């Protein structure tokens, strides 16, 4: 059971969400601790990215609450949602940079959109954010000139341009080589601590995730299967969590998709 307090920046309380008849999250309650790095894990299709969308008001819960700093985003109108989102940053899967804008203009986009800062100050902020991710020298490149790892780091610089309180990462390690993956993981940890952020990231990569996360939440079957420190998750005796952490092919998540028995499909004689 999640504990709710002022130490949580984000809280979900008995939240239910689905698409039509398909329930994705069923009366989920959890909290994202303020100032910490939280990992959302679990099998594909378990609702991890959906959780990020609910936190930012992109999707609205059908019942329950999705609170950001004590405010329920679910009933908010568009103006209220936009005001809350200015306190959030988002790194989309694979970066999602604007293809026709330079690296500099990608990072400057939110500053120009949401502030009245003069261009010289915007320039300094953009270069500082790019420096934080090690790519100040790439400011004049286009997205097509970037490697996958570089694009992800530019997207991170854009996500922190407005100095948000909460940064959400949707599978930041997906498709990266070992060097880029390690760099991305270190940046999440370092920026969280140096900027006083609260970070939430969706991941399937166990080693790097357990290295940088303070708090791990594992989703399964529309509910929270486990939440705790990386070590607590590693030591869990829950069969589903054990299968996930140890990458076992069979367990509560079955290797064989449900279907008729072998005898029914091939005949009793064939199985004799």
Secondary structure, 3 states (H helix, E strand, C coil): CCCCCCCEEEEEEEEEEEECCEEEEEEEEEEEECCCEEEEEECCCCCHHHHHHHHCCCCCCCEEEEEECCEECCCCCHHHHHHHHCCEEEEECCECCCCCCEHHHHHHHHHHHHCCCCHHHHHHHHHHHHHHCCCHHHCCCEHHHCCHHHHHHHHHHHHCCCCCCEEEEECCCCCCCHHHHHHHHHHHHHHHHHHCCEEEEECCCHHHHHHHCCEEEEEECCEEEEEECHHHHHCCCCHHHHHHHCCCCCCCCCCCCCCCCHHHHHCHHHHC
